[in-house]
C-alpha cells in the first residue's frame, strides 16, 4: 500500500526571549535632521560570518565599506 504525502500545518505560539548582537551605523547629522527620511539598509551576511563575533561581519559588504570610510558615506 502506497501512502502519499499531504501538506499539513503545525501552528503553535512560541514565546522565547532572545538577545541578538548587531552593528548599527547612523549617518552624520542623523540626530540633527529629524525631518529627513533616511533609507534603511539591512545587510545579510554569509554563512562564514555566523556566530557572535561581529568583527567577522566587518570583512565584507557594507560593514567593510563603512570601516574603510569609502565615498558613499558623505
Backbone atoms as SQL, in Angstrom:
CREATE TABLE atoms (id INTEGER PRIMARY KEY, chain TEXT, resi INTEGER, resn TEXT, atom TEXT, x REAL, y REAL, z REAL);
INSERT INTO atoms VALUES
  (1, 'A', 1, 'UNK', 'N', 0.845, -1.182, 0.000),
  (2, 'A', 1, 'UNK', 'CA', 0.000, 0.000, 0.000),
  (3, 'A', 1, 'UNK', 'C', 0.893, 1.249, 0.000),
  (4, 'A', 2, 'UNK', 'N', 0.678, 2.128, -0.936),
  (5, 'A', 2, 'UNK', 'CA', 1.440, 3.360, -1.059),
  (6, 'A', 2, 'UNK', 'C', 0.693, 4.496, -0.371),
  (7, 'A', 3, 'UNK', 'N', 1.397, 5.193, 0.547),
  (8, 'A', 3, 'UNK', 'CA', 0.778, 6.326, 1.242),
  (9, 'A', 3, 'UNK', 'C', 1.363, 7.615, 0.678),
  (10, 'A', 4, 'UNK', 'N', 0.519, 8.518, 0.265),
  (11, 'A', 4, 'UNK', 'CA', 1.001, 9.775, -0.298),
  (12, 'A', 4, 'UNK', 'C', 1.288, 10.792, 0.805),
  (13, 'A', 5, 'UNK', 'N', 2.133, 11.738, 0.469),
  (14, 'A', 5, 'UNK', 'CA', 2.443, 12.823, 1.394),
  (15, 'A', 5, 'UNK', 'C', 1.454, 13.950, 1.156),
  (16, 'A', 6, 'UNK', 'N', 0.901, 14.466, 2.227),
  (17, 'A', 6, 'UNK', 'CA', -0.037, 15.575, 2.111),
  (18, 'A', 6, 'UNK', 'C', 0.447, 16.739, 2.963),
  (19, 'A', 7, 'UNK', 'N', 0.354, 17.942, 2.439),
  (20, 'A', 7, 'UNK', 'CA', 0.790, 19.105, 3.210),
  (21, 'A', 7, 'UNK', 'C', -0.070, 19.296, 4.454),
  (22, 'A', 8, 'UNK', 'N', 0.580, 19.645, 5.523),
  (23, 'A', 8, 'UNK', 'CA', -0.099, 19.905, 6.788),
  (24, 'A', 8, 'UNK', 'C', 0.454, 21.196, 7.374),
  (25, 'A', 9, 'UNK', 'N', -0.233, 21.765, 8.348),
  (26, 'A', 9, 'UNK', 'CA', 0.232, 22.975, 9.022),
  (27, 'A', 9, 'UNK', 'C', 0.249, 22.714, 10.520),
  (28, 'A', 10, 'UNK', 'N', 1.396, 22.957, 11.127),
  (29, 'A', 10, 'UNK', 'CA', 1.508, 22.914, 12.580),
  (30, 'A', 10, 'UNK', 'C', 1.577, 24.357, 13.041),
  (31, 'A', 11, 'UNK', 'N', 0.687, 24.731, 13.926),
  (32, 'A', 11, 'UNK', 'CA', 0.651, 26.103, 14.400),
  (33, 'A', 11, 'UNK', 'C', 0.611, 26.110, 15.919),
  (34, 'A', 12, 'UNK', 'N', 1.559, 26.849, 16.511),
  (35, 'A', 12, 'UNK', 'CA', 1.641, 26.950, 17.967),
  (36, 'A', 12, 'UNK', 'C', 2.329, 28.267, 18.306),
  (37, 'A', 13, 'UNK', 'N', 1.866, 28.929, 19.324),
  (38, 'A', 13, 'UNK', 'CA', 2.510, 30.151, 19.775),
  (39, 'A', 13, 'UNK', 'C', 3.718, 29.778, 20.626),
  (40, 'A', 14, 'UNK', 'N', 4.874, 30.338, 20.266),
  (41, 'A', 14, 'UNK', 'CA', 6.114, 30.077, 20.988),
  (42, 'A', 14, 'UNK', 'C', 6.655, 31.404, 21.484),
  (43, 'A', 15, 'UNK', 'N', 6.926, 31.488, 22.771),
  (44, 'A', 15, 'UNK', 'CA', 7.452, 32.717, 23.344),
  (45, 'A', 15, 'UNK', 'C', 8.834, 32.414, 23.917),
  (46, 'A', 16, 'UNK', 'N', 9.820, 33.168, 23.412),
  (47, 'A', 16, 'UNK', 'CA', 11.176, 32.962, 23.872),
  (48, 'A', 16, 'UNK', 'C', 11.918, 34.290, 23.793),
  (49, 'A', 17, 'UNK', 'N', 12.607, 34.654, 24.837),
  (50, 'A', 17, 'UNK', 'CA', 13.392, 35.874, 24.838),
  (51, 'A', 17, 'UNK', 'C', 14.739, 35.583, 24.189),
  (52, 'A', 18, 'UNK', 'N', 15.128, 36.444, 23.220),
  (53, 'A', 18, 'UNK', 'CA', 16.406, 36.267, 22.540),
  (54, 'A', 18, 'UNK', 'C', 17.215, 37.554, 22.630),
  (55, 'A', 19, 'UNK', 'N', 18.511, 37.427, 22.544),
  (56, 'A', 19, 'UNK', 'CA', 19.426, 38.563, 22.526),
  (57, 'A', 19, 'UNK', 'C', 20.286, 38.425, 21.283),
  (58, 'A', 20, 'UNK', 'N', 20.275, 39.439, 20.435),
  (59, 'A', 20, 'UNK', 'CA', 20.992, 39.375, 19.172),
  (60, 'A', 20, 'UNK', 'C', 21.925, 40.571, 19.065),
  (61, 'A', 21, 'UNK', 'N', 23.193, 40.306, 18.789),
  (62, 'A', 21, 'UNK', 'CA', 24.165, 41.377, 18.583),
  (63, 'A', 21, 'UNK', 'C', 24.052, 41.865, 17.143),
  (64, 'A', 22, 'UNK', 'N', 24.224, 43.161, 16.939),
  (65, 'A', 22, 'UNK', 'CA', 24.190, 43.703, 15.592),
  (66, 'A', 22, 'UNK', 'C', 25.010, 44.980, 15.524),
  (67, 'A', 23, 'UNK', 'N', 25.340, 45.387, 14.298),
  (68, 'A', 23, 'UNK', 'CA', 26.071, 46.625, 14.064),
  (69, 'A', 23, 'UNK', 'C', 25.066, 47.673, 13.600),
  (70, 'A', 24, 'UNK', 'N', 25.175, 48.871, 14.118),
  (71, 'A', 24, 'UNK', 'CA', 24.289, 49.964, 13.722),
  (72, 'A', 24, 'UNK', 'C', 25.140, 51.128, 13.259),
  (73, 'A', 25, 'UNK', 'N', 24.840, 51.637, 12.102),
  (74, 'A', 25, 'UNK', 'CA', 25.509, 52.829, 11.592),
  (75, 'A', 25, 'UNK', 'C', 24.448, 53.884, 11.341),
  (76, 'A', 26, 'UNK', 'N', 24.636, 55.065, 11.894),
  (77, 'A', 26, 'UNK', 'CA', 23.748, 56.187, 11.643),
  (78, 'A', 26, 'UNK', 'C', 24.536, 57.261, 10.906),
  (79, 'A', 27, 'UNK', 'N', 23.966, 57.809, 9.827),
  (80, 'A', 27, 'UNK', 'CA', 24.685, 58.827, 9.058),
  (81, 'A', 27, 'UNK', 'C', 24.960, 60.086, 9.870),
  (82, 'A', 28, 'UNK', 'N', 25.987, 60.817, 9.434),
  (83, 'A', 28, 'UNK', 'CA', 26.297, 62.110, 10.032),
  (84, 'A', 28, 'UNK', 'C', 25.036, 62.977, 9.948),
  (85, 'A', 29, 'UNK', 'N', 24.756, 63.726, 10.983),
  (86, 'A', 29, 'UNK', 'CA', 23.581, 64.618, 11.065),
  (87, 'A', 29, 'UNK', 'C', 22.261, 63.873, 11.269),
  (88, 'A', 30, 'UNK', 'N', 22.289, 62.583, 11.508),
  (89, 'A', 30, 'UNK', 'CA', 21.047, 61.823, 11.697),
  (90, 'A', 30, 'UNK', 'C', 20.187, 62.421, 12.806),
  (91, 'A', 31, 'UNK', 'N', 20.782, 62.733, 13.947),
  (92, 'A', 31, 'UNK', 'CA', 20.029, 63.277, 15.075),
  (93, 'A', 31, 'UNK', 'C', 19.615, 64.736, 14.873),
  (94, 'A', 32, 'UNK', 'N', 20.366, 65.457, 14.057),
  (95, 'A', 32, 'UNK', 'CA', 20.082, 66.878, 13.867),
  (96, 'A', 32, 'UNK', 'C', 19.081, 67.148, 12.755),
  (97, 'A', 33, 'UNK', 'N', 18.711, 66.144, 11.991),
  (98, 'A', 33, 'UNK', 'CA', 17.766, 66.323, 10.885),
  (99, 'A', 33, 'UNK', 'C', 16.609, 65.323, 10.994),
  (100, 'A', 34, 'UNK', 'N', 15.732, 65.520, 11.984),
  (101, 'A', 34, 'UNK', 'CA', 14.645, 64.554, 12.190),
  (102, 'A', 34, 'UNK', 'C', 13.618, 64.511, 11.059),
  (103, 'A', 35, 'UNK', 'N', 13.546, 65.537, 10.232),
  (104, 'A', 35, 'UNK', 'CA', 12.560, 65.549, 9.157),
  (105, 'A', 35, 'UNK', 'C', 13.018, 64.769, 7.921),
  (106, 'A', 36, 'UNK', 'N', 14.303, 64.427, 7.867),
  (107, 'A', 36, 'UNK', 'CA', 14.829, 63.688, 6.715),
  (108, 'A', 36, 'UNK', 'C', 14.369, 62.235, 6.790),
  (109, 'A', 37, 'UNK', 'N', 13.950, 61.702, 5.662),
  (110, 'A', 37, 'UNK', 'CA', 13.575, 60.283, 5.585),
  (111, 'A', 37, 'UNK', 'C', 14.808, 59.506, 5.134),
  (112, 'A', 38, 'UNK', 'N', 15.518, 58.968, 6.109),
  (113, 'A', 38, 'UNK', 'CA', 16.751, 58.228, 5.835),
  (114, 'A', 38, 'UNK', 'C', 16.420, 56.821, 5.345),
  (115, 'A', 39, 'UNK', 'N', 17.173, 56.304, 4.381),
  (116, 'A', 39, 'UNK', 'CA', 16.941, 54.927, 3.944),
  (117, 'A', 39, 'UNK', 'C', 17.446, 53.939, 4.999),
  (118, 'A', 40, 'UNK', 'N', 16.829, 52.801, 5.046),
  (119, 'A', 40, 'UNK', 'CA', 17.293, 51.729, 5.932),
  (120, 'A', 40, 'UNK', 'C', 17.879, 50.623, 5.061),
  (121, 'A', 41, 'UNK', 'N', 19.036, 50.132, 5.454),
  (122, 'A', 41, 'UNK', 'CA', 19.693, 49.051, 4.719),
  (123, 'A', 41, 'UNK', 'C', 19.944, 47.907, 5.694),
  (124, 'A', 42, 'UNK', 'N', 19.502, 46.740, 5.326),
  (125, 'A', 42, 'UNK', 'CA', 19.745, 45.540, 6.122),
  (126, 'A', 42, 'UNK', 'C', 20.750, 44.689, 5.359),
  (127, 'A', 43, 'UNK', 'N', 21.923, 44.495, 5.940),
  (128, 'A', 43, 'UNK', 'CA', 22.969, 43.690, 5.309),
  (129, 'A', 43, 'UNK', 'C', 22.883, 42.273, 5.858),
  (130, 'A', 44, 'UNK', 'N', 22.639, 41.327, 4.989),
  (131, 'A', 44, 'UNK', 'CA', 22.569, 39.919, 5.385),
  (132, 'A', 44, 'UNK', 'C', 23.910, 39.265, 5.055),
  (133, 'A', 45, 'UNK', 'N', 24.637, 38.909, 6.073),
  (134, 'A', 45, 'UNK', 'CA', 25.959, 38.318, 5.890),
  (135, 'A', 45, 'UNK', 'C', 25.856, 36.867, 5.448),
  (136, 'A', 46, 'UNK', 'N', 26.983, 36.332, 5.034),
  (137, 'A', 46, 'UNK', 'CA', 27.033, 34.946, 4.590),
  (138, 'A', 46, 'UNK', 'C', 27.282, 33.978, 5.732),
  (139, 'A', 47, 'UNK', 'N', 27.332, 32.716, 5.405),
  (140, 'A', 47, 'UNK', 'CA', 27.487, 31.668, 6.406),
  (141, 'A', 47, 'UNK', 'C', 28.826, 31.762, 7.140),
  (142, 'A', 48, 'UNK', 'N', 29.848, 32.294, 6.495),
  (143, 'A', 48, 'UNK', 'CA', 31.164, 32.399, 7.120),
  (144, 'A', 48, 'UNK', 'C', 31.221, 33.409, 8.248),
  (145, 'A', 49, 'UNK', 'N', 30.230, 34.268, 8.344),
  (146, 'A', 49, 'UNK', 'CA', 30.218, 35.292, 9.383),
  (147, 'A', 49, 'UNK', 'C', 29.178, 34.999, 10.476),
  (148, 'A', 50, 'UNK', 'N', 28.705, 33.794, 10.544),
  (149, 'A', 50, 'UNK', 'CA', 27.714, 33.460, 11.574),
  (150, 'A', 50, 'UNK', 'C', 28.380, 33.370, 12.950),
  (151, 'A', 51, 'UNK', 'N', 27.573, 33.392, 13.975),
  (152, 'A', 51, 'UNK', 'CA', 28.103, 33.343, 15.340),
  (153, 'A', 51, 'UNK', 'C', 27.951, 34.692, 16.011),
  (154, 'A', 52, 'UNK', 'N', 28.684, 34.903, 17.075),
  (155, 'A', 52, 'UNK', 'CA', 28.516, 36.160, 17.818),
  (156, 'A', 52, 'UNK', 'C', 29.724, 37.094, 17.713),
  (157, 'A', 53, 'UNK', 'N', 30.624, 36.838, 16.759),
  (158, 'A', 53, 'UNK', 'CA', 31.787, 37.694, 16.576),
  (159, 'A', 53, 'UNK', 'C', 31.477, 38.734, 15.494),
  (160, 'A', 54, 'UNK', 'N', 31.137, 39.955, 15.899),
  (161, 'A', 54, 'UNK', 'CA', 30.768, 40.992, 14.948),
  (162, 'A', 54, 'UNK', 'C', 31.943, 41.449, 14.083),
  (163, 'A', 55, 'UNK', 'N', 33.159, 41.200, 14.522),
  (164, 'A', 55, 'UNK', 'CA', 34.317, 41.563, 13.707),
  (165, 'A', 55, 'UNK', 'C', 34.329, 40.779, 12.390),
  (166, 'A', 56, 'UNK', 'N', 33.826, 39.558, 12.400),
  (167, 'A', 56, 'UNK', 'CA', 33.745, 38.769, 11.172),
  (168, 'A', 56, 'UNK', 'C', 32.810, 39.411, 10.161),
  (169, 'A', 57, 'UNK', 'N', 31.753, 40.030, 10.634),
  (170, 'A', 57, 'UNK', 'CA', 30.772, 40.667, 9.751),
  (171, 'A', 57, 'UNK', 'C', 31.399, 41.852, 9.020),
  (172, 'A', 58, 'UNK', 'N', 32.387, 42.499, 9.632),
  (173, 'A', 58, 'UNK', 'CA', 33.029, 43.676, 9.043),
  (174, 'A', 58, 'UNK', 'C', 33.979, 43.338, 7.889),
  (175, 'A', 59, 'UNK', 'N', 34.112, 42.066, 7.550),
  (176, 'A', 59, 'UNK', 'CA', 35.036, 41.652, 6.490),
  (177, 'A', 59, 'UNK', 'C', 34.500, 41.899, 5.079),
  (178, 'A', 60, 'UNK', 'N', 33.184, 42.005, 4.902),
  (179, 'A', 60, 'UNK', 'CA', 32.588, 42.067, 3.571),
  (180, 'A', 60, 'UNK', 'C', 31.473, 43.107, 3.509),
  (181, 'A', 61, 'UNK', 'N', 31.115, 43.469, 2.291),
  (182, 'A', 61, 'UNK', 'CA', 29.935, 44.277, 2.038),
  (183, 'A', 61, 'UNK', 'C', 29.952, 45.658, 2.665),
  (184, 'A', 62, 'UNK', 'N', 28.789, 46.113, 3.048),
  (185, 'A', 62, 'UNK', 'CA', 28.620, 47.452, 3.613),
  (186, 'A', 62, 'UNK', 'C', 29.424, 47.646, 4.903),
  (187, 'A', 63, 'UNK', 'N', 29.446, 46.707, 5.837),
  (188, 'A', 63, 'UNK', 'CA', 30.267, 46.917, 7.035),
  (189, 'A', 63, 'UNK', 'C', 31.742, 47.153, 6.705),
  (190, 'A', 64, 'UNK', 'N', 32.252, 46.462, 5.696),
  (191, 'A', 64, 'UNK', 'CA', 33.641, 46.667, 5.283),
  (192, 'A', 64, 'UNK', 'C', 33.823, 48.082, 4.722),
  (193, 'A', 65, 'UNK', 'N', 32.898, 48.518, 3.885),
  (194, 'A', 65, 'UNK', 'CA', 32.977, 49.860, 3.311),
  (195, 'A', 65, 'UNK', 'C', 32.919, 50.934, 4.388),
  (196, 'A', 66, 'UNK', 'N', 32.076, 50.743, 5.372),
  (197, 'A', 66, 'UNK', 'CA', 31.980, 51.712, 6.466),
  (198, 'A', 66, 'UNK', 'C', 33.275, 51.763, 7.261),
  (199, 'A', 67, 'UNK', 'N', 33.859, 50.617, 7.490),
  (200, 'A', 67, 'UNK', 'CA', 35.111, 50.556, 8.235),
  (201, 'A', 67, 'UNK', 'C', 36.222, 51.282, 7.478),
  (202, 'A', 68, 'UNK', 'N', 36.187, 51.175, 6.156),
  (203, 'A', 68, 'UNK', 'CA', 37.203, 51.813, 5.320),
  (204, 'A', 68, 'UNK', 'C', 36.852, 53.271, 4.998),
  (205, 'A', 69, 'UNK', 'N', 35.686, 53.703, 5.437),
  (206, 'A', 69, 'UNK', 'CA', 35.201, 55.075, 5.194),
  (207, 'A', 69, 'UNK', 'C', 35.192, 55.418, 3.711),
  (208, 'A', 70, 'UNK', 'N', 34.572, 54.562, 2.927),
  (209, 'A', 70, 'UNK', 'CA', 34.514, 54.785, 1.484),
  (210, 'A', 70, 'UNK', 'C', 33.542, 55.906, 1.135),
  (211, 'A', 71, 'UNK', 'N', 33.591, 56.364, -0.078),
  (212, 'A', 71, 'UNK', 'CA', 32.962, 57.599, -0.546),
  (213, 'A', 71, 'UNK', 'C', 31.459, 57.715, -0.291),
  (214, 'A', 72, 'UNK', 'N', 30.711, 56.618, -0.288),
  (215, 'A', 72, 'UNK', 'CA', 29.258, 56.756, -0.177),
  (216, 'A', 72, 'UNK', 'C', 28.802, 57.260, 1.183),
  (217, 'A', 73, 'UNK', 'N', 29.698, 57.444, 2.132),
  (218, 'A', 73, 'UNK', 'CA', 29.321, 57.915, 3.469),
  (219, 'A', 73, 'UNK', 'C', 28.949, 59.386, 3.496),
  (220, 'A', 74, 'UNK', 'N', 29.327, 60.154, 2.518),
  (221, 'A', 74, 'UNK', 'CA', 29.060, 61.587, 2.586),
  (222, 'A', 74, 'UNK', 'C', 27.674, 61.929, 2.116);
